[in-house]
Amino acid sequence: MNLDQVKISKNFSEHFPSTQKLNECHNYFRKHGYLDRQIVVDENGYLIDGYIGYIIVRAQGLNNYPVATKINFDEEEKYDEI
């Protein structure tokens, strides 16, 4: 998926991950060439999981990366995620 199409909610954008978590994810990515967790979006393209991985992949200058899409949320679950 083109990562330019991923929408980042305020919940993610206003809470930057810790340096430790970023470093762990970055080191894994450098060692293996892929993330240890999926980047997941909902059916509208909003990021619901994998924000740290998203940051790492974007920092590497990659615009396309595999993204999982989770559909059919119930309203309570969607509210919790976004």
C-alpha positions in Angstrom: 0.0 0.0 0.0 1.1 3.5 -0.7 1.8 4.9 2.8 0.8 8.3 1.7 -2.8 6.9 1.7 -2.6 5.9 5.4 -4.5 8.4 7.6 -3.1 9.0 11.1 -5.7 9.9 13.8 -4.9 12.4 16.5 -4.7 9.6 19.0 -1.5 8.5 17.3 -0.1 11.8 16.0 -0.3 13.5 19.4 1.4 10.7 21.3 4.9 10.0 19.9 6.4 6.6 20.9 9.3 6.3 23.3 12.8 6.3 22.0 13.3 2.8 23.3 10.4 1.4 21.4 11.5 3.2 18.2 15.0 1.9 18.6 13.8 -1.7 19.2 11.6 -1.6 16.1 14.3 0.1 14.0 16.9 -2.5 15.0 14.6 -5.4 14.1 13.8 -3.8 10.8 17.5 -3.3 10.0 18.4 -6.9 11.0 15.5 -8.6 9.2 14.4 -6.3 6.5 10.8 -6.2 7.7 8.8 -5.2 10.7 8.1 -7.5 13.6 4.4 -6.4 13.6 1.9 -5.5 10.9 0.8 -2.0 10.0 -3.0 -2.2 10.2 -5.6 0.2 8.8 -9.4 0.1 8.9 -11.6 0.1 5.8 -11.3 3.9 5.6 -7.5 3.9 5.6 -7.0 5.0 9.2 -4.1 3.5 11.1 -5.3 1.3 13.9 -2.2 -0.6 14.8 1.5 -0.5 13.9 2.2 3.2 14.4 5.9 2.6 15.4 6.4 0.4 12.4 4.8 3.1 10.2 7.2 5.7 11.6 10.2 3.4 11.0 9.2 2.5 7.4 8.6 6.1 6.5 11.9 7.1 8.1 13.6 4.6 5.8 12.1 6.5 2.8 9.8 3.7 1.8 6.5 4.8 0.3 5.1 1.4 -0.3 4.9 -1.3 2.3 2.5 -4.2 3.0 -0.5 -3.1 5.1 -3.2 -5.2 6.6 -6.8 -4.0 6.5 -9.2 -4.8 9.3 -12.8 -4.5 8.4 -16.2 -5.0 10.1 -15.5 -3.3 13.4 -18.3 -3.0 15.8 -18.7 0.7 16.9 -17.2 0.2 20.4 -14.2 -1.5 19.0 -13.7 1.1 16.4 -13.9 3.9 19.0 -11.3 2.2 21.1 -8.9 1.8 18.3 -9.2 5.2 16.6 
